[in-house]
Each structure stands twice: as structure tokens, then as C-alpha cells.
């Protein structure tokens, strides 16, 4: 069986620490340890006292309590702490997917589970978002994609790469259809808390279905990707079986990361961190919006509702893979082509950088893109 590579992660991990400007990320610019502790008004000494031994492999009780508190009615034994939300996705899919199974996944998307499903010997099909609906889902498409026999349904809300938040009607339709066919539902909610316009937080799928797995982490909305802390929340037996698989992967989080994650998820501190994130998004988005408008109609996009990402369609008939490589090679600016989300003719722009860095990167990328488009 041919191995399906994860093109986006291979692209980013090859170049993100080699370029001058990384606009390939989907989170806001990260906090330092010092900044996190200052936001928490917490002393440094407890962190310095953390022993560098093996920490509790499924997450310390304190951290799991703080995660469980985000999901009304959840208990600590319904929480598994993982090395980033990517590991949460991996062990959940490892538990559910068997050769010959059928998976329905929201598209376009972060393609981890797309490749993983095929590498597990299963079939996968698209639950395709409708650009004409502002990237929401057509109820008829939901019924068609989640057919009888579907083992797992995978949704991302808020969504990567579009930044869309599903309507209440779409969420209800997904849950009802998954229940009708008896499928597991995996809801990746890692961008929840990074709502650009504020107002009502993104509603979680939690509590809507008995075969539900919620995945999240500290990388996107919290600006703490370097902690590599993610989690899954689900039925007790399911979580226990995922923990058994976790023993075969990274075993457990680092003690220092577990401690700092507990600090970040203390309720008052969490609200301060999310306020910082939303402030960055509100300040930075108008900058990239004006920049895209300067291309005279070469770009079309739906303003993102959440996440530090803008998924823009471009009109010139140019390979996105060639376009982003040209920008990397000539301007040291890293972007993500739509091909890495299964969508030709798009680019995903990250705009969560420090504002001065974002402006400088766009100033370099603009003339090169216009040359590629033949508009200058």
C-alpha cells in the first residue's frame, strides 16, 4: 500500500524556520514563557521547580480538571492530554478506523486525517463546504456525504483554512445525520476562542451526541504551539482506549508543558490570553484585507470569522505550488498553496504575526505576486 505523505506539514517543517517571514501559520504569534507568566501574574519559581522526569502520561489531574471544565458535564477521566491536537486526532482515528471503513471529512481541510485514513487502509470522501454559501454546508451535501455505513465523520469548527464558523443549522444537520447512520463524530475545535469579531464564542459540539470526540489544544487560539499540548474529550471507555494507544506514541506530555498549560487554562488567565488573540486578529486583518484589495480583483475571499487565516482564491491560471515556491525562493516569505488543502487556485495567508512583521512580509510578497500574475 502506497504511503500518503502529509504535504502541508512536510512543506512547513522544511521551511518555516528557514525563511525570514513565515505567513504559513494559522495561529497568532506565540507568547514567550515570560509573557505567559506575566499575563498570569504568576511567579517563575514554581516552573523552575518542575522535575524533568516523567509526568502523568494522560495529563496531570490539575490540567485535566481545567480542560474538563471547558466541556460542561465532562469528568477528568473523559480527558486525554496529548502532544498537540495532531496526536489527539491520530490516536482517536487509530481507535476508530479499520481497513475497509468509510470516513467522511469536511473539505477543504487540514489534511492529516485525509492521509491517515488512507494509510490505515480505509476509504475517505469529502463533506464539501460551499464557497457560494460563504463556506457553509448545504444540508443536501451533508446527507449525501454521510452515507449509511460511514464509520467516522470529521469536522473542523472554526474551520481551517477558510476561517468559517458553521451555522447552527449545519451543526445540527451533521449531528443528526451522524446519529442516523451510527457514525462516530470527531469535532476538531482547535480554533475555538480565536473569533475575529468577538461576540458569541463558537458553540462546541460537546453534549450533542453520545459518539462524539472533541479535539482541541493550545496552539492556535492560545498562541502556545511550542508547549505541544492538545487533548481529546469523549466517552470514558473511548478515552481509556485512546490512552492505551497513546502509550505507543509519545507516552505523555512533558512536565514543564503540563505545568504551563495548567497556568494558561486557569479561567482568568485563559480569558486574558484569548483577549490578546482576538486583539491581534482585529488589528491585523484590515492590513491583509487592504493588501488583497490592491490586486485589482485578482483575489476573491470570504472574510474569516475565526483564526489568523485568510483563504483567498486567485484568478490567474498558475500553480499554487509554483507560486508559493517562487515567493519562498525570491522573497523568503512562506505561504501555503491551496493544493495542500485539496483546492487548486487558492492561497492560505496567515496574518497572526507581529504587525510590523506582517506589513514587511506583505510589502515584499506583493510585487513578486504581481509579476507572477502579469499585472506589473
N, C-alpha and C positions, 0 to 999 in steps of 0.2 A: 504494500500500500504506500503510495507516494505521500510524503510528509508535506503538509500545508504550512508554509512559513508565515510568520506574523509580520507583514511588510512594514506596517506603521512603526512598530516597536524596533524593528531592525534599522529603519531609517533614522529614527530619533536617537536611539542609543549609539549609533555610529557617529552622529554629527553634533548632537546637542551640546556637548562640552568642547567642541572644536570650533564652533562658529562664534563670531563676535556678537551677533544678535539672534536670539532664539525666539521666534514667533510661532514655534510649533507646539508650544504648551497650551493646555486648556484650563490651567488654574492661574491664580494671581501670583505675583512674585512672592517668594516664600519668606516667612518670618525667620529670623535667627533665634537661637536658644535664648539669647539675652532679651530680644524683643518679646518673645513669648512670656518669659518670666516677668518682664516689666508690665505687660498687659494684665497678667495675673496678680501683679503686686505680690509675687512670691519670692522668697529668698533663694539664693543659689545653693546654700549648704546642703539641703536635702538631696538635690541632684548629685552633688559631689560625693554623697554618702551611699549612693546606689552601688550595690555589689555587682561586679561584672561576671556573675555566674549565670546559671540557667534560671530564667524567670518562669512563672507559672505558664505552661505551654498553651493553654486556651485563653490566656489573659488573666491578670490578677482579679481578685474579687472586686476591688475598688473600680477598676476600669470597666469590668462587665456590668457593674451596677450603674455606672454613668451612661453606658451605651443603652442598657435596658430601659433606662428612664426616658429615652427618646422614643420608645415604642410602647404606648400605653398598654398595660397588662402583661408585658413581657417580663420574664424572670431571668436571673443571671445564667441559669442552665439552658436558656434558649439563645445564648450569645456565644459565638466563637470568634476570638480575636485572631487575625491573620496578618501575614506580611503583605500589607497593601490590599486594596479591594480586588486586585487581579488574582491573588491567591484565593480569596473568598469565592470568586467566580469559578476558579479552577476546581477547588475541592467540591463545590456544590454540583458542578457538572459531572465530575468524576463519580459522585454518588448517584446521579440520576441517569446519565446517558450510557446506554449499552449498544453494542454493534447492531445495526439494523433499525434503531429507533429513528423517529422523526422529530425534528426540532423546528419551531417557528420563531424567527428572530426579527425584531424591528430593524428596518433598513431605511436609510444608511445607518451605519453604526461603527463604533469601536469594534474591530473585527476579531478580538480574542476568541470569543465563543464560536464565531463562524468557523475559524480554522480548527479550534479544539474539537468541535463536534465531528468534523470530517476525520481528524486524526484518531478519534475514538471509534471510527467505523460506522458512524450514523449519517443520516441524511438531514440537510438543513434547507429551509426555504424562507423567503422574505415576507415579513409583515410590513409592507412598504408605506412609508409616510408620503403624504400628498403635498407636493410643493405648492400647488394651486390653492390648497386649504391652509396655507401658512405653516405647513409641515404637520398638520394634524392627520388623524387616521379616518378613513372612510369606514363606517360600520360594515358595509358590504365586504370591504377588503379584510376586515378582522374575521368575519365568518368564513371567508374563503381560505385565508392563510392558516387559521387554527382549525384544521380539518379533524374529523374523527380519526383516532389513532395517534394524534400528536402527543408526545411524551413530555415535552418541555416547551414553554413559551418564555421568550426572553425580551424584556422591555427595558428601556433606559429613560428615566424621567426625574429631573430635566434631562434633555436629550443632548447627546454628543453625536454628530458635530453641529447640529443646527441651533442649539440653544432653546429649542421649543419646549414648552410645558404642556403636557397633554390636557385636553379638556376633560371636565368631569364626565361627560358623556362617553368619551373614548375610554377612559379608565374603567368605567362601569361595564362597557361592552367587552373589554378584554377579560375582565374577571368573570363575567357571565359566560363567555364562550369557553374559557379555560375550564370552568366548572362543568360545562355541558359535555365536554369531551374527556374530562378526568385528567387533564394535564397539570403538571407542576407549573408554577409561575415564578420566574426569577425576576425581581424588580431591582435593577441597578439604580440606586438613588444617590450616587456619589456627588452629584452636582446640587443636591438639595441644600439650601442655605445661601446659594450664590445667585439669588434672584436680582436681576439688574434694576428693576423698577420698584423694588420693595413691595409693600403691601402684604397680602396673604402669603405665608410660606407655601412651598409646593406640597400639596397633600401627598402623604405616603400611601402606598398600597397596603400598609400594615393593617391587620384587623379585617381585611375584606374577604379572606379566603383561607381555608384550612391547609391547602397545599402551596403555601406561599413562602418564598425565601427572599428576604430583603438584604441587599448588599450595600455597604457604604464604606466610608473611610475618611481620613484626614487630608488627602492630597489636594482636592480641588477647591471645595468651599472654604477650607480652613487655611490654605497656604502652608501646609506642613508635609509636603510629599517626602521629605528626607527622613521622617520618622518611620515610614513604611508601616503604618498602622491602618489596617482595614478590619472589617468584620462582616459576619453574616448573622442574621436573626431568623429563626424559623421554629418549627415544631421540635420539641425536646428530642425525640428519637432521631430525627433527621440531623440535628446539630451534633448529637453524640456520634453518629456515623461519619459526619464530616470531620469531627475531631480525630477519629481513628485514621482517617486518610491524611490529615494534617501531620500526623506522626511520621509519615513517609515523605513529607515535603520539607518545610523549614523548621519543623518541630514546634517552634514558638517564637514570639517576639522578643526583642532584646529588652532587658530590664530598664535601661535608660529610656527607650522609646515608650515602654508601657507607662513609666512614671510621668513622662512629659505629656503623653496622651491623656492621662487622668487629670493633669493640670488643665489642659486645653478644654476638656469636656465638663469641668466644673461649671454649673449653669451660668453664673455671672460672667466668667471668663469666655465661655462659648459665645455668648451674645456680643461681647466686645470684639472677638475675632471675626464673627460674621458681619458685624457692622463695618469693620475695616475692609473686608472683602467687597461688600456692596458699595462702599465708598469708592474703591478703586474702579469698579465696573462703571459706576455713574460718571466718574471723572474721565475715564479713558475712552468709553465708547464713542462719544461725539468726535473724538480725534480720528478714529478709524473710519467713522461714517463720512466725515468731510473728505477724507483722503480717497475713499472709494468713489464718492460723487465726482471727484476731479478727473475721472477717466472717461467722462463724456458718454456714459451709457454702456461701456464695455463690461461693467459688473452689474449684476442684479442680486439682491439678497433680501431676506426677511429679517428685520431686526431681532436679534436674540433676546429671549426673555430671561435667560439664566446662563451662567458660565461665562468665562472670559474668552469666548469663541464667536467668530462670525463666519458662516459658511456661505461663500459668495460664488455664484455662477458667473463665468466669463464667456463672452461671445466668440472671440477669435478661435479658429479651429486648430488649437495647439495642444499637444500632450501635456497634461498636468505634471507628469513625471519629469519631462524635459524642462518645463518651466521652473519648477522648484529647484532642480539641479542647477540650472543657469543662475538663479539668484544666489544659491549657496556658493557656487564656484566663483562668481564675479563680485558679489557684494557681501559675502559672509553673513547672509540673512537666511535663516531656516524657516520654511513653511511646510505645510502638509498638503499633498495633492489629493484631489477628490478620489482618485483611483484607490487610495488606501482605505477608503470607506465604501468602495464598490460603486463610486459615482464619478464618471468622467465629466470634464468640463467645469469642475469646481476647485476652489482652493479654500482650505480652512485657515483663517487668520487667528492667531492668538493675540489678545490685546491686554493681557493682565500684567505686563511688565511695568517697571517703574516708568512714570510718564515721560521723562526726558529720554529714556532709552527707546520707548515706543516711537516717539517722534523722530528720533535719529534713524531708527531702522526703517521706518516708512519713507523717510526722505531719501534713503539710499535705494530702496526697492522700487520706488515709483518710476524714475527714469528708465530703469532696466526693464520693467514690465511694459512700459510704453514702447520701448524699442522692440520688445518681443511681439507686441500686438501690432506693430507697424503704424502707431499713431503719433510718432515723433521722428 
